[in-house]
């Protein structure tokens, strides 16, 4: 996008960045892009990322927020990251668990333990006492 930025672009930019999408001129929009209008006039198009790229973008955003590589976080922070990613649907993606495990520097087994512990906590169970 070039020239003076439309207020709509500025308003949606944090969301677009958070999901790993790209802003385009409306004339560049393809069939899969979302064109946003302002007062009935197309202003900007949003190109959504492919799902695996979206997970990579979410992980990169989490690293920026934490200010350190995710693998360097303590166990509690890693568990919080897993909860956040589960809420965003990261583990519904093919190889989602493997991708997250690599980013956190843990095994797939550890990710499954974090997920099971969270589910048990929501169900009111004490993990390890079933």
VEXMI-479604 format. One record per residue: residue number from 1; residue in one letter; x, y, z of N, C-alpha, C, O in turn. Coordinates in nm, 3 decimals, m for minus. Layout:
// VEXMI-479604
nr / rest / nu / nv / nw / cau / cav / caw / cu / cv / cw / ou / ov / ow
NUM / a / X / Y / Z / X / Y / Z / X / Y / Z / X / Y / Z $
...
// end
This chain:
// VEXMI-479604
nr / rest / nu / nv / nw / cau / cav / caw / cu / cv / cw / ou / ov / ow
1 / x / 0.085 / m0.116 / 0.000 / 0.000 / 0.000 / 0.000 / 0.090 / 0.123 / 0.000 / 0.191 / 0.127 / 0.071 $
2 / x / 0.055 / 0.221 / m0.079 / 0.138 / 0.340 / m0.088 / 0.053 / 0.464 / m0.067 / m0.070 / 0.457 / m0.062 $
3 / x / 0.121 / 0.578 / m0.055 / 0.049 / 0.703 / m0.035 / 0.004 / 0.717 / 0.109 / 0.048 / 0.642 / 0.196 $
4 / x / m0.084 / 0.813 / 0.132 / m0.135 / 0.837 / 0.266 / m0.227 / 0.723 / 0.308 / m0.315 / 0.681 / 0.232 $
5 / x / m0.207 / 0.674 / 0.428 / m0.284 / 0.560 / 0.474 / m0.425 / 0.603 / 0.516 / m0.443 / 0.700 / 0.589 $
6 / x / m0.521 / 0.529 / 0.468 / m0.661 / 0.553 / 0.504 / m0.680 / 0.513 / 0.650 / m0.616 / 0.418 / 0.695 $
7 / x / m0.766 / 0.582 / 0.726 / m0.788 / 0.547 / 0.866 / m0.831 / 0.401 / 0.887 / m0.798 / 0.341 / 0.989 $
8 / x / m0.904 / 0.345 / 0.792 / m0.945 / 0.205 / 0.804 / m0.823 / 0.113 / 0.805 / m0.819 / 0.015 / 0.879 $
9 / x / m0.724 / 0.145 / 0.723 / m0.602 / 0.063 / 0.719 / m0.532 / 0.066 / 0.854 / m0.488 / m0.038 / 0.904 $
10 / x / m0.521 / 0.185 / 0.912 / m0.458 / 0.197 / 1.043 / m0.535 / 0.123 / 1.150 / m0.476 / 0.066 / 1.242 $
11 / x / m0.668 / 0.124 / 1.138 / m0.752 / 0.058 / 1.238 / m0.739 / m0.093 / 1.232 / m0.741 / m0.160 / 1.336 $
12 / x / m0.727 / m0.149 / 1.112 / m0.723 / m0.295 / 1.100 / m0.581 / m0.351 / 1.102 / m0.563 / m0.473 / 1.114 $
13 / x / m0.480 / m0.266 / 1.090 / m0.341 / m0.314 / 1.082 / m0.301 / m0.401 / 1.200 / m0.240 / m0.506 / 1.177 $
14 / x / m0.332 / m0.367 / 1.327 / m0.292 / m0.457 / 1.437 / m0.353 / m0.596 / 1.424 / m0.287 / m0.696 / 1.453 $
15 / x / m0.477 / m0.603 / 1.381 / m0.542 / m0.733 / 1.362 / m0.477 / m0.809 / 1.247 / m0.448 / m0.928 / 1.259 $
16 / x / m0.454 / m0.740 / 1.137 / m0.392 / m0.801 / 1.020 / m0.253 / m0.855 / 1.056 / m0.217 / m0.966 / 1.016 $
17 / x / m0.175 / m0.776 / 1.130 / m0.042 / m0.821 / 1.172 / m0.050 / m0.941 / 1.266 / 0.030 / m1.034 / 1.255 $
18 / x / m0.147 / m0.939 / 1.357 / m0.159 / m1.046 / 1.455 / m0.193 / m1.180 / 1.391 / m0.153 / m1.285 / 1.442 $
19 / x / m0.267 / m1.178 / 1.281 / m0.304 / m1.304 / 1.216 / m0.212 / m1.339 / 1.100 / m0.229 / m1.441 / 1.035 $
20 / x / m0.113 / m1.253 / 1.076 / m0.017 / m1.282 / 0.969 / m0.071 / m1.256 / 0.830 / m0.023 / m1.314 / 0.733 $
21 / x / m0.170 / m1.169 / 0.820 / m0.229 / m1.136 / 0.690 / m0.151 / m1.022 / 0.625 / m0.055 / m0.970 / 0.684 $
22 / x / m0.192 / m0.983 / 0.505 / m0.126 / m0.878 / 0.429 / m0.231 / m0.781 / 0.378 / m0.338 / m0.821 / 0.333 $
23 / x / m0.200 / m0.651 / 0.384 / m0.287 / m0.549 / 0.326 / m0.246 / m0.525 / 0.182 / m0.127 / m0.517 / 0.150 $
24 / x / m0.346 / m0.513 / 0.095 / m0.323 / m0.489 / m0.048 / m0.415 / m0.378 / m0.097 / m0.514 / m0.344 / m0.032 $
25 / x / m0.379 / m0.321 / m0.211 / m0.473 / m0.231 / m0.278 / m0.591 / m0.315 / m0.326 / m0.572 / m0.429 / m0.368 $
26 / x / m0.712 / m0.261 / m0.321 / m0.829 / m0.340 / m0.363 / m0.817 / m0.394 / m0.505 / m0.872 / m0.501 / m0.535 $
27 / x / m0.747 / m0.322 / m0.593 / m0.732 / m0.368 / m0.732 / m0.649 / m0.496 / m0.741 / m0.657 / m0.567 / m0.841 $
28 / x / m0.570 / m0.525 / m0.640 / m0.484 / m0.643 / m0.639 / m0.554 / m0.765 / m0.578 / m0.498 / m0.874 / m0.576 $
29 / x / m0.676 / m0.746 / m0.529 / m0.746 / m0.854 / m0.459 / m0.781 / m0.968 / m0.552 / m0.824 / m0.949 / m0.665 $
30 / x / m0.760 / m1.088 / m0.499 / m0.802 / m1.208 / m0.570 / m0.932 / m1.258 / m0.512 / m0.991 / m1.195 / m0.425 $
31 / x / m0.977 / m1.372 / m0.563 / m1.105 / m1.428 / m0.518 / m1.106 / m1.464 / m0.371 / m1.211 / m1.457 / m0.307 $
32 / x / m0.992 / m1.502 / m0.316 / m0.986 / m1.545 / m0.175 / m0.960 / m1.430 / m0.079 / m0.964 / m1.450 / 0.043 $
33 / x / m0.935 / m1.311 / m0.130 / m0.906 / m1.196 / m0.045 / m1.035 / m1.130 / 0.003 / m1.140 / m1.144 / m0.059 $
34 / x / m1.024 / m1.057 / 0.114 / m1.139 / m0.987 / 0.172 / m1.120 / m0.838 / 0.146 / m1.022 / m0.778 / 0.191 $
35 / x / m1.214 / m0.778 / 0.072 / m1.208 / m0.636 / 0.041 / m1.291 / m0.561 / 0.145 / m1.409 / m0.590 / 0.165 $
36 / x / m1.227 / m0.462 / 0.209 / m1.295 / m0.380 / 0.309 / m1.330 / m0.246 / 0.246 / m1.249 / m0.184 / 0.177 $
37 / x / m1.452 / m0.202 / 0.272 / m1.501 / m0.076 / 0.215 / m1.525 / 0.026 / 0.324 / m1.549 / m0.008 / 0.440 $
38 / x / m1.520 / 0.152 / 0.284 / m1.547 / 0.264 / 0.373 / m1.644 / 0.355 / 0.299 / m1.612 / 0.405 / 0.191 $
39 / x / m1.760 / 0.376 / 0.355 / m1.863 / 0.459 / 0.292 / m1.891 / 0.414 / 0.149 / m1.905 / 0.495 / 0.057 $
40 / x / m1.900 / 0.282 / 0.132 / m1.937 / 0.225 / 0.004 / m1.825 / 0.218 / m0.100 / m1.850 / 0.176 / m0.213 $
41 / x / m1.704 / 0.258 / m0.064 / m1.592 / 0.258 / m0.158 / m1.485 / 0.160 / m0.110 / m1.442 / 0.170 / 0.005 $
42 / x / m1.438 / 0.067 / m0.194 / m1.331 / m0.026 / m0.154 / m1.205 / 0.051 / m0.116 / m1.159 / 0.138 / m0.190 $
43 / x / m1.151 / 0.019 / 0.001 / m1.034 / 0.091 / 0.051 / m0.910 / 0.002 / 0.056 / m0.801 / 0.044 / 0.018 $
44 / x / m0.929 / m0.119 / 0.103 / m0.814 / m0.207 / 0.123 / m0.861 / m0.352 / 0.111 / m0.976 / m0.385 / 0.142 $
45 / x / m0.771 / m0.437 / 0.066 / m0.797 / m0.580 / 0.062 / m0.706 / m0.648 / 0.163 / m0.593 / m0.605 / 0.186 $
46 / x / m0.757 / m0.754 / 0.224 / m0.680 / m0.831 / 0.320 / m0.658 / m0.970 / 0.263 / m0.753 / m1.042 / 0.232 $
47 / x / m0.532 / m1.005 / 0.251 / m0.497 / m1.141 / 0.205 / m0.466 / m1.223 / 0.329 / m0.367 / m1.200 / 0.398 $
48 / x / m0.554 / m1.318 / 0.356 / m0.537 / m1.404 / 0.473 / m0.426 / m1.505 / 0.449 / m0.408 / m1.552 / 0.337 $
49 / x / m0.352 / m1.540 / 0.554 / m0.246 / m1.639 / 0.537 / m0.304 / m1.779 / 0.527 / m0.416 / m1.805 / 0.572 $
50 / x / m0.227 / m1.868 / 0.466 / m0.265 / m2.009 / 0.471 / m0.251 / m2.054 / 0.616 / m0.170 / m1.998 / 0.690 $
51 / x / m0.328 / m2.152 / 0.657 / m0.331 / m2.190 / 0.798 / m0.194 / m2.222 / 0.858 / m0.164 / m2.171 / 0.966 $
52 / x / m0.109 / m2.303 / 0.795 / 0.022 / m2.328 / 0.856 / 0.105 / m2.201 / 0.871 / 0.176 / m2.185 / 0.970 $
53 / x / 0.096 / m2.111 / 0.774 / 0.167 / m1.984 / 0.784 / 0.110 / m1.900 / 0.898 / 0.183 / m1.827 / 0.965 $
54 / x / m0.019 / m1.912 / 0.921 / m0.084 / m1.839 / 1.029 / m0.028 / m1.884 / 1.164 / m0.001 / m1.800 / 1.250 $
55 / x / m0.009 / m2.015 / 1.184 / 0.048 / m2.064 / 1.308 / 0.189 / m2.009 / 1.327 / 0.225 / m1.969 / 1.437 $
56 / x / 0.268 / m2.008 / 1.221 / 0.403 / m1.952 / 1.231 / 0.396 / m1.804 / 1.271 / 0.476 / m1.757 / 1.351 $
57 / x / 0.300 / m1.732 / 1.214 / 0.283 / m1.591 / 1.249 / 0.241 / m1.572 / 1.394 / 0.289 / m1.481 / 1.461 $
58 / x / 0.153 / m1.657 / 1.442 / 0.108 / m1.650 / 1.582 / 0.226 / m1.678 / 1.675 / 0.243 / m1.610 / 1.776 $
59 / x / 0.307 / m1.778 / 1.641 / 0.423 / m1.809 / 1.723 / 0.523 / m1.694 / 1.724 / 0.579 / m1.660 / 1.829 $
60 / x / 0.546 / m1.633 / 1.608 / 0.636 / m1.518 / 1.601 / 0.582 / m1.401 / 1.684 / 0.658 / m1.332 / 1.751 $
61 / x / 0.451 / m1.379 / 1.679 / 0.389 / m1.273 / 1.758 / 0.406 / m1.301 / 1.907 / 0.434 / m1.209 / 1.984 $
62 / x / 0.389 / m1.425 / 1.949 / 0.408 / m1.460 / 2.090 / 0.552 / m1.437 / 2.134 / 0.577 / m1.392 / 2.246 $
63 / x / 0.647 / m1.468 / 2.046 / 0.788 / m1.440 / 2.079 / 0.810 / m1.291 / 2.097 / 0.880 / m1.249 / 2.189 $
64 / x / 0.751 / m1.210 / 2.008 / 0.765 / m1.064 / 2.021 / 0.705 / m1.016 / 2.154 / 0.763 / m0.934 / 2.223 $
65 / x / 0.588 / m1.069 / 2.187 / 0.521 / m1.028 / 2.312 / 0.602 / m1.065 / 2.435 / 0.610 / m0.988 / 2.531 $
66 / x / 0.663 / m1.184 / 2.433 / 0.741 / m1.230 / 2.547 / 0.883 / m1.171 / 2.546 / 0.951 / m1.171 / 2.648 $
67 / x / 0.926 / m1.122 / 2.432 / 1.058 / m1.061 / 2.422 / 1.173 / m1.160 / 2.427 / 1.287 / m1.122 / 2.454 $
68 / x / 1.143 / m1.285 / 2.401 / 1.245 / m1.389 / 2.405 / 1.196 / m1.508 / 2.323 / 1.076 / m1.523 / 2.303 $
69 / x / 1.288 / m1.593 / 2.275 / 1.242 / m1.714 / 2.208 / 1.155 / m1.797 / 2.302 / 1.182 / m1.805 / 2.422 $
70 / x / 1.051 / m1.857 / 2.249 / 0.957 / m1.933 / 2.330 / 1.025 / m2.048 / 2.403 / 0.983 / m2.086 / 2.513 $
71 / x / 1.128 / m2.105 / 2.343 / 1.200 / m2.216 / 2.406 / 1.267 / m2.173 / 2.536 / 1.296 / m2.258 / 2.621 $
72 / x / 1.292 / m2.044 / 2.553 / 1.356 / m1.995 / 2.674 / 1.261 / m1.963 / 2.788 / 1.305 / m1.925 / 2.897 $
73 / x / 1.131 / m1.979 / 2.766 / 1.034 / m1.950 / 2.871 / 1.034 / m2.058 / 2.978 / 1.074 / m2.172 / 2.952 $
74 / x / 0.991 / m2.023 / 3.098 / 0.978 / m2.125 / 3.203 / 0.854 / m2.210 / 3.178 / 0.772 / m2.179 / 3.091 $
75 / x / 0.840 / m2.317 / 3.255 / 0.732 / m2.413 / 3.233 / 0.595 / m2.348 / 3.240 / 0.510 / m2.374 / 3.154 $
76 / x / 0.572 / m2.263 / 3.339 / 0.441 / m2.198 / 3.352 / 0.409 / m2.112 / 3.230 / 0.296 / m2.114 / 3.181 $
77 / x / 0.506 / m2.038 / 3.182 / 0.484 / m1.953 / 3.065 / 0.457 / m2.039 / 2.942 / 0.373 / m2.005 / 2.859 $
78 / x / 0.528 / m2.151 / 2.930 / 0.503 / m2.242 / 2.817 / 0.362 / m2.300 / 2.824 / 0.295 / m2.313 / 2.722 $
79 / x / 0.317 / m2.333 / 2.944 / 0.181 / m2.383 / 2.960 / 0.080 / m2.276 / 2.920 / m0.022 / m2.307 / 2.858 $
80 / x / 0.107 / m2.151 / 2.955 / 0.017 / m2.041 / 2.917 / 0.015 / m2.024 / 2.765 / m0.091 / m1.998 / 2.707 $
81 / x / 0.129 / m2.040 / 2.701 / 0.136 / m2.032 / 2.555 / 0.052 / m2.143 / 2.494 / m0.023 / m2.119 / 2.399 $
82 / x / 0.063 / m2.264 / 2.547 / m0.015 / m2.377 / 2.494 / m0.164 / m2.351 / 2.511 / m0.242 / m2.379 / 2.420 $
83 / x / m0.205 / m2.297 / 2.626 / m0.347 / m2.264 / 2.646 / m0.393 / m2.161 / 2.543 / m0.501 / m2.174 / 2.485 $
84 / x / m0.312 / m2.060 / 2.521 / m0.345 / m1.956 / 2.423 / m0.359 / m2.016 / 2.283 / m0.453 / m1.985 / 2.210 $
85 / x / m0.264 / m2.102 / 2.247 / m0.267 / m2.163 / 2.114 / m0.384 / m2.259 / 2.098 / m0.443 / m2.269 / 1.991 $
86 / x / m0.418 / m2.329 / 2.206 / m0.534 / m2.418 / 2.199 / m0.661 / m2.336 / 2.175 / m0.746 / m2.375 / 2.095 $
87 / x / m0.673 / m2.224 / 2.244 / m0.791 / m2.138 / 2.226 / m0.799 / m2.084 / 2.084 / m0.908 / m2.057 / 2.035 $
88 / x / m0.685 / m2.067 / 2.018 / m0.682 / m2.017 / 1.881 / m0.694 / m2.129 / 1.778 / m0.695 / m2.101 / 1.658 $
89 / x / m0.703 / m2.254 / 1.822 / m0.722 / m2.366 / 1.730 / m0.596 / m2.421 / 1.668 / m0.602 / m2.492 / 1.568 $
90 / x / m0.481 / m2.390 / 1.725 / m0.354 / m2.431 / 1.667 / m0.338 / m2.581 / 1.656 / m0.271 / m2.630 / 1.565 $
91 / x / m0.400 / m2.654 / 1.747 / m0.378 / m2.798 / 1.749 / m0.475 / m2.875 / 1.659 / m0.469 / m2.997 / 1.651 $
92 / x / m0.562 / m2.801 / 1.592 / m0.649 / m2.862 / 1.492 / m0.577 / m2.872 / 1.357 / m0.621 / m2.944 / 1.268 $
93 / x / m0.466 / m2.799 / 1.345 / m0.389 / m2.802 / 1.221 / m0.303 / m2.927 / 1.214 / m0.254 / m2.977 / 1.315 $
94 / x / m0.287 / m2.975 / 1.094 / m0.197 / m3.088 / 1.072 / m0.057 / m3.046 / 1.115 / m0.009 / m2.941 / 1.072 $
95 / x / 0.008 / m3.124 / 1.195 / 0.141 / m3.100 / 1.249 / 0.147 / m2.981 / 1.345 / 0.255 / m2.929 / 1.373 $
96 / x / 0.031 / m2.938 / 1.395 / 0.028 / m2.827 / 1.490 / 0.103 / m2.857 / 1.618 / 0.179 / m2.774 / 1.667 $
97 / x / 0.082 / m2.977 / 1.672 / 0.152 / m3.014 / 1.796 / 0.302 / m3.015 / 1.773 / 0.378 / m2.964 / 1.855 $
98 / x / 0.346 / m3.074 / 1.663 / 0.489 / m3.081 / 1.633 / 0.549 / m2.941 / 1.616 / 0.658 / m2.913 / 1.665 $
99 / x / 0.477 / m2.853 / 1.546 / 0.525 / m2.717 / 1.523 / 0.540 / m2.642 / 1.654 / 0.641 / m2.575 / 1.677 $
100 / x / 0.440 / m2.653 / 1.741 / 0.443 / m2.583 / 1.869 / 0.552 / m2.643 / 1.958 / 0.625 / m2.570 / 2.025 $
101 / x / 0.562 / m2.775 / 1.960 / 0.665 / m2.840 / 2.041 / 0.804 / m2.791 / 2.001 / 0.887 / m2.762 / 2.087 $
102 / x / 0.829 / m2.783 / 1.872 / 0.960 / m2.734 / 1.825 / 0.984 / m2.590 / 1.868 / 1.094 / m2.556 / 1.910 $
103 / x / 0.882 / m2.506 / 1.858 / 0.897 / m2.366 / 1.896 / 0.923 / m2.351 / 2.047 / 0.998 / m2.263 / 2.089 $
104 / x / 0.860 / m2.437 / 2.127 / 0.877 / m2.429 / 2.272 / 0.999 / m2.506 / 2.323 / 1.036 / m2.495 / 2.439 $
105 / x / 1.060 / m2.584 / 2.234 / 1.176 / m2.662 / 2.274 / 1.141 / m2.777 / 2.367 / 1.218 / m2.812 / 2.457 $
106 / x / 1.023 / m2.835 / 2.345 / 0.977 / m2.948 / 2.426 / 0.934 / m3.061 / 2.332 / 0.932 / m3.044 / 2.210 $
107 / x / 0.899 / m3.174 / 2.390 / 0.854 / m3.287 / 2.309 / 0.704 / m3.278 / 2.282 / 0.632 / m3.204 / 2.349 $
108 / x / 0.659 / m3.354 / 2.183 / 0.514 / m3.364 / 2.158 / 0.445 / m3.415 / 2.283 / 0.336 / m3.369 / 2.317 $
109 / x / 0.506 / m3.511 / 2.351 / 0.450 / m3.568 / 2.473 / 0.422 / m3.458 / 2.576 / 0.319 / m3.458 / 2.642 $
110 / x / 0.516 / m3.364 / 2.589 / 0.499 / m3.253 / 2.683 / 0.379 / m3.167 / 2.644 / 0.301 / m3.127 / 2.730 $
111 / x / 0.364 / m3.139 / 2.516 / 0.249 / m3.060 / 2.470 / 0.120 / m3.133 / 2.505 / 0.026 / m3.071 / 2.556 $
112 / x / 0.114 / m3.264 / 2.479 / m0.006 / m3.340 / 2.513 / m0.031 / m3.339 / 2.665 / m0.146 / m3.333 / 2.708 $
113 / x / 0.076 / m3.345 / 2.744 / 0.059 / m3.337 / 2.889 / m0.001 / m3.202 / 2.929 / m0.092 / m3.197 / 3.012 $
114 / x / 0.050 / m3.094 / 2.871 / m0.004 / m2.961 / 2.902 / m0.153 / m2.954 / 2.864 / m0.234 / m2.902 / 2.940 $
115 / x / m0.186 / m3.007 / 2.747 / m0.326 / m3.004 / 2.702 / m0.414 / m3.090 / 2.793 / m0.524 / m3.048 / 2.830 $
116 / x / m0.368 / m3.209 / 2.829 / m0.446 / m3.296 / 2.917 / m0.462 / m3.236 / 3.055 / m0.568 / m3.247 / 3.116 $
117 / x / m0.358 / m3.172 / 3.105 / m0.364 / m3.107 / 3.236 / m0.468 / m2.995 / 3.234 / m0.544 / m2.979 / 3.329 $
118 / x / m0.470 / m2.920 / 3.127 / m0.566 / m2.810 / 3.113 / m0.709 / m2.864 / 3.107 / m0.799 / m2.810 / 3.172 $
119 / x / m0.730 / m2.970 / 3.029 / m0.864 / m3.029 / 3.019 / m0.909 / m3.086 / 3.152 / m1.026 / m3.071 / 3.190 $
120 / x / m0.818 / m3.151 / 3.224 / m0.852 / m3.206 / 3.355 / m0.887 / m3.094 / 3.453 / m0.979 / m3.109 / 3.533 $
121 / x / m0.814 / m2.984 / 3.447 / m0.842 / m2.870 / 3.533 / m0.978 / m2.810 / 3.506 / m1.047 / m2.769 / 3.599 $
122 / x / m1.017 / m2.803 / 3.379 / m1.149 / m2.749 / 3.343 / m1.260 / m2.841 / 3.390 / m1.370 / m2.796 / 3.421 $
123 / x / m1.231 / m2.971 / 3.395 / m1.331 / m3.069 / 3.436 / m1.339 / m3.080 / 3.589 / m1.423 / m3.153 / 3.642 $
124 / x / m1.251 / m3.008 / 3.660 / m1.254 / m3.012 / 3.805 / m1.177 / m3.127 / 3.866 / m1.186 / m3.151 / 3.986 $
125 / x / m1.100 / m3.199 / 3.784 / m1.020 / m3.309 / 3.832 / m0.885 / m3.257 / 3.878 / m0.842 / m3.150 / 3.835 $
126 / x / m0.820 / m3.330 / 3.962 / m0.683 / m3.300 / 4.000 / m0.595 / m3.386 / 3.912 / m0.603 / m3.509 / 3.918 $
127 / x / m0.507 / m3.323 / 3.827 / m0.423 / m3.403 / 3.738 / m0.342 / m3.506 / 3.814 / m0.282 / m3.477 / 3.918 $
128 / x / m0.340 / m3.626 / 3.762 / m0.263 / m3.734 / 3.822 / m0.342 / m3.813 / 3.926 / m0.291 / m3.910 / 3.981 $
129 / x / m0.466 / m3.773 / 3.954 / m0.547 / m3.843 / 4.051 / m0.674 / m3.899 / 3.987 / m0.784 / m3.875 / 4.035 $
130 / x / m0.657 / m3.972 / 3.881 / m0.776 / m4.029 / 3.814 / m0.783 / m4.176 / 3.837 / m0.876 / m4.242 / 3.788 $
// end
